[in-house]
Amino acid sequence: MGAIVENFMDWLPTGGNAVAIAASLSAAVDYEGEDRISALPDDLLRNIVSRLPVKDAARTAAIASQWRHLWRSTPLVLSDVGLLPSVVARVLADHPGPFQAIHIARCRFASHERELAEWPRLLAAKGIQDLVLVNDVIGTQFITDTVLLPADIFRCASLQRLFLGFFRFPDTAGLSRGPDILPHLRELSMFTTVINNWDLDYMLACCPVLEKLAFVLSNSPDLIHLRSKSLQCVLLWFFTAEEVAVVDAPLLKRLFLVDLAGSPQQPRDDSTTMINIACAPSLRALGFLETRTHRLHIGDNAIKPGILPTPSTMLPGVKKLAVKVNFGVSKEAKMLVAFLRCFPNVDTLHIESLTEPTGRKHAKFWRELSTVECIESHVKKMVIHEYRGDQSELRFLKFISRRAEVLQTLYVLLNRESLTSVAKVRKMTRRLVALSRLAWSDDCQIMVLGPELQNDWSFQKASDLTVDDPFHW
């Protein structure tokens, strides 16, 4: 949990200019030369002031008469690192605005209820653009220590980015609803925040230009229904939901899923989640689908083993696909093939192996599939995560090799627990080399990499649409 919290804190934005937290303002006391800095244009001086820690920025008024008006006329950029809540409150009250970026992540709001009630009204009145509001619960019981987010946060109509951590979402049932509530909000991210179905619907209806939506370790709605004409990226990281449905999202390019079931935070159980893609014509990256816990629907069509692909069961626009599968379970291996048939134009395929060595080969199943036309002929890059060297994994690679006619690169990322001896590693490598000589052309490059090169999943990369492949480094 600590590593996830640290990753999230590193992900938090700091606004258009970096929020300075470590620099300090100093002056040469004995300097008697010409003051050339004060002669600079005000716009440049404001840029300098905006990059200073807030205490030093306010102190610039004492440098010279030309500086007295600069801090108050510079859009406020504030990080609360090293500041008491009382200092933050004074700065928010004294600065006339606008507020460019306010980063408050070190205030335990359970002990500062008055500040929590007052600050959203100040932020709204002074034109806040980027807001990070994290309830400091480090050292407490996390989700049980969340506090209620004031509904006044919806008065901040100037917001462009909003990051919330360790809050309970307010009841929106009686609030005004419409695209004029948060007309400029482009990013909404929630970490360990409790929100229900209708409150999510409310936010989507009130954010007409919202492009990025992220739930990270949050108590997300049971039904996540995505209806938005502007959404481009949705990140559900360690989520729990009965259904994730892309109902109407014509601009959605990326749907990144990391299911809480089976994660280190929660052992695998028998619960399942429906993933329904009804309207997402721009979808290019999807994953991780899970063959055991996810029930995939394309519109009204349930995807099951044995169903032949038709135009109504395929998403031809998807180029990057990631799937988790246990090859040692025949039902999951068959579901994997059913999933792959839905994405005929995938050029990059990620497979995370959840296989435990069983000795079960399912050779007959893969032989039967070898005569079936499938979609792997378009795959140019394939990555096998958590490879253990089990026979069922080798069977899958052999099956893929007969269809991956244009495969250029195969990455095999070894599972750490499987590296019990040098001899075992050599054995796994020899099998892969032997398979490559029989299966792939000389143009295909195979790279066997150790566990230290496994993906370090990051929120930043997953939500960055400039990153072509969010599932790989």
N, C-alpha and C positions, 0 to 999 in steps of 0.2 A: 504493500500500500504506500509506503514512504516513497519508493522510487516513482510510482505513478503520480503522486502529489508533486514531487520535484519536477517531473517531466511537464506536468501541467503548468506549474509556475514559470518554467522556462518558456512556455508557449505564449504566455500572456503578452499582448501587444503593448507598445509604449508610445503609440501615436506617430504622427508624421515626423517629428524630431525625436531622437532618443531621449528618454527620461534619464537624466544624469543622476546617479545615486552615489558615486564614489568621488567625483571630482570636488575640488574645493577652490574657492576664490581667494587669491592672495595678491598682494601688491608689494612692490618694492618701496619700502617706507622712505628710504633715503634718496629715491630717484628725483632728480631736479631738472630733467630734460623736458623737451616739448611733449605735451599730451596729444599724441597723434590719434590714439584710439577714439577719444571723445569727438574728434573731427569727422569720424566716419558717418555715413548717412544713417538716419534713424532706423531704416528698415534692416540694415546690416547689424546695427547694435541690438535690435530686438531679437534677431536670429541668435546672436551670441547669448543674450540673457535667457532665451528659452531653453538653452542647452545646459544651463547651470542648475545645480540642486536648488530647490525652492528657497531655502534659507539664504543662500548666497545671492540668488536672483533678487530677492527683496532688499538685500544690503547694498545693491549697486546704487541705490538712491543716494547713498552717502559719499559716493566717489567724487562727484562734481555736479554742478547745477544742471549740466546738459543731460545727466542720467536720471534726474529725479522722477521724470514722468514715464521712463521707459518700462519699468516692471509692470506698472498698472496698465500700460497700453499694449503690452505684449500678451498674446493669447496664452493662458496658463497651461503649463505642463507640469504635473505634480505626481511624484511618487512618494508614498508614505514611509519608505525605508528610513529607519532611524528617527522617525517623527512620532511624537505622542499624539493621540487623538485630539487633544486640546489644541495643539499647534495646527493640525490639519483643519480643524474647525475655524480657527482664526484666519488662516489663509483663504479658505473658501468664502468667508464672510467679507474679508477686506478687499480681495481682488474683484474689480468690477466686471470681469469677463471680457471676451468670451473664454470658455474653458475648452482648450484643444484636446487634452488627454489627462484624465485623472485616474491614477492607479492606486487603489486602496486595498491592500491585501494583508494588513497586519493589525487589524482592529478586531477585537473579540466583541462582536455586536451584542452578545447576550448581556454584557456589562455596560454597553453604551447604547441603550435603546433610544435615548433622546437624540443622539447624533444620527442614528439610523433613520429616525423619523424626519429630521430637519434637512439632512444633506440632499436627498432627492429633489426637494423643492428649490434649494439653492442651485443645484445642477441644472434643473429645468429653466430657471430664470436667467441663467448666465450662459446658455447655449452650449452645453456639453456635447462633444462630438464622439470621443472614444472614452468608454468607461469600463474599468476593471473594478469589480466590487466582490471581494472574497472575504467571507466571514472566517476569521482566524480561529481554527479549531485544532491546531497542531497540539498533540498531547492529550486530546480529549477523545470522545467516542465517535468522532466524525459524523455520520448521518444522524445519529440521535441528538446531536448538538446543533442541528440546523435551526435557523431562526426565520421568521416570516419576513419576506421581502415586502417593503411598503409598496402599495399600489401607486403611489405618487411617481414611481419610476416611469410610468407610462405617460407622464406629463413632459418627459424629456423628448420633445418632438424633433430636436436637432441631432439626436443620436445617430451615429453611423456604424459604430461597433459597440457591442455590449457583451461582456464576459462576466458570468455570475458563478460563484462558488460557495457551496454549503449553505443554501437557502431553501426555504419552502416557498413555492410560487404562490402569489396571492390569488384569492378567488376572483375571477374575472366576470362572474355571472352578471353582476349589476353594473358593469362598466360600459362606457361608450365604446362602440365597435366600428371600425372602418379604416380605410387606407390613409386617413389623415392623422391617425394616432401616432404612428412612428414612420413617417413617410420617407425618411432617409436611411433607415437602418439596413445595412448590407450584411452584417455578420452578427450572429447570435450563438453564443457558446455557453453551455451549462455544465459545471463540474459538481458531481454529488449534490444535485439540486432536485427537489421533489416537484414534479409537475404532472397534472392529469390530462386526460384526453381533450376535454373541452378548452382547457387553458392553452394547449398547443394549437388547437384550431383557432383560438382567438388571436394568438401571436401571428400566425400565418395570414390571417385576414387583415391584420393591422399593419403589416410590413410589406408594402407592394413592390419594393425593390430588393428584398432579402435574397442574397446570393448564397450564403453559407450558413448551415445549421448544424450544430454539434451537440451531442449528448455524450459526456464522458463520466462513466461510473455513476450515472444519475438514476434516480428512481423514475424511469421514463414511463410514459403512458402505456397501458396494456395494448391499446390500439394506436399505432403511429400511422396516421393517414396524411399523406403529403399532397396538399393541393396548393400549388403556387405557380404563378406564371413567370416568376423570376429566379427560383432556386436553381443553383448550378452544382452545389456540392452538399451532400448530407453525410455526416460522420456519426455513427452510432458505435461507441467504444465501450465494451463491457456493459451491454444493455440487456434489459429483460423486457420482453414484450410478447404478447400472444400473436400479434400481426404487425408487419411492416408493409404498408400498401402505398405504392406510388400511384395515386389515383389520377392526378392530372399535374404533371410537371414537365412541360414541353422543353424547358431549357436545361433540365438536370443532366449533368455530364458524369457525375461520380457518386456512387453509393457505396460507402465503405462501412463494412459490418465486422465487428468483433463481438461475438456472442459471449455473454457472461457464463452460460452453461459450458462446463468443461474447462474454464479458465482456472488459473491457480487460485483465484478468489472464490470459486464455487465449483465443487466437484460436479461431474456430469450426472444428470438424472434423466428421467423419462420425458421431461417437458419438451415441447416442440414449438416452433415459431413459423407462421406462414409468411413467406416473402412473396408478395403479389406485385408484379410489374404490369400495370394496366396501360398507362400512358407516359412513356419516357422516350420519345423519338430521338433525343440527343444523347442518350446514355452511352458512354464510351468505356467506363471502368466500373466493374462490379465485383464485390467479394468482401469478406470470405463467405461464400456459401458453404453450408455444412450438410453433408449427406445424411447424417444421423438425425439432426435436430431441426433442419429446415425443410419445410414443405413448399416447394417452388410452384407458383402459379404465374402463367403468362396470360393476362386478361382473365377470361373465364376458364382457361384450360389448366387442369392440374397435371403437372409433369411427373410421370411415373415410368418405371422401367418397362420396356417393351413397346411404348407408344412411339410410332414413327413420326418424324418431324414433319410439320406442315407450316405454311407461312404464318398461321395464327399461333404457333407454338415457338416461334423463333424471334430473337432480337438481333438482327443482322448488324446493327450499329456498334455493338460491344466489341472492343478491340483488346481490352485488358480484363482477364478473368482470373479469379482466385477461388480455390475450393479446398476444404478440409475433408479428408476421407480416411477411414480405416480400411486398408486393402485386405486385411485379414477377415473382414466380415463380408460375405458374398452380397448381402442386401445392399451394403453401402457401395461396393464396387459397381454394382448394377445401376445404382442411383447416380453415381458419378457419370457413367456413360449417358444416362438420360439427361443429366444437366448439360453435358458437353454438346449434345445434339441441338440444344436451344440457341447456341451461339456460333453460327457457321463461319463468321469472319474474324474470329479471335486470332491475333498475331502474337500475343504474349500470354502464356498460361502458367499460373502458379498452382502448385499442388503441395499442400502441407499434409504430410503423412502422419496419421495418428495410430499407425499400425504397431501393435505389439507382436513380437516374434511368436508365431503359433505353429509354424510348420505346415499350415494349410495352404495349398497352392492354388486352388481354384483353376487348375490348368484347363479343364474342359470348358469353363465359362469363357476364358480369354481366347481359346481356339475357336469357339463358336463366333465370337465377336470379330475375329480376324477377317471374316468374309463379309462383314457388314460395312457399308459405306458410312463413314463418320466424318467428323469435321476437322480432324487434326491436320489435314493436309495444308492448312493455311498458317499453322503455328510456326513462327520464326524463332521465338525464344521461349524456352520452357525452364522453369525453376522448380526443383523438388526440394521442399523444406523438410527438415527433420528426418532425413533418410536413415534407415536402420539396417538396410541390407537384407531384409526379409524376402523370401521367395515370391511372395505376393506382389511386392514392389517391383521386383525384376520382371515378373509377368506383365505388369502394367507397362513398364518401359518398353518391353518387347512388342507389346500390342501397339503402343504409340508409334514406335519406329516404323511400322509397316504403313502408316498413314501420314507421318510427318515428312512429306517429301521435300519441303522447303525449309526444314529446321536448320538454323544456322548456329545456335548456341544452346547447350544444355548445361545448366548449373545444378550440381548435386550438393546440397548442404547437409553435412553429416550431423546426426543427432549425438549430443554430448554423452548421454548415458550408454550409447552403443559402443563407445570407444574404450572397451575394456582392456584391449591389448593391441600392440603394434601388429601382431599377426592378423587380428581380425580386420584391422583397417586395410592391410595389404590384400586380404582376401576379398573385401568389398570392392576395392579398387580394381583388382584383376578381373572380377566378374563384369564390372562396368566397361573396362577396356575391351574385353572379349565380346561383349554385346555390341559395343560401338563398331567393331570391325565387321560384324555380321550385318548390322542393321542400318547404320547411317553412312551417308556419303563422306568423302574426304573433306567436303566443305563444312561439315558440322564440327564445331569446336565443343569439346566436353571438358568442363572444369569441375573437379571434385574439391570442395572447400570444407575446412574444419568448422566446428561450432562457433569459434570466435568471430567468424565472418557471417554468422546468421544475422538476419535482419534485426536491427534495433528499431522496432516500430516507434514512430514519433507522430504526435498530433500535427506537428508542423508540416511534415511531408504529406501526410494523408489528406490534409485540407488545402494544400498548395496546388492549384490547378496548373501552374507552370511546370510541375513535376510530371513527366510523361507517364511514369510507371510508379504509382503510389505503393505498390506491394514489394518493391525491391529498392536497393540502394542506388 
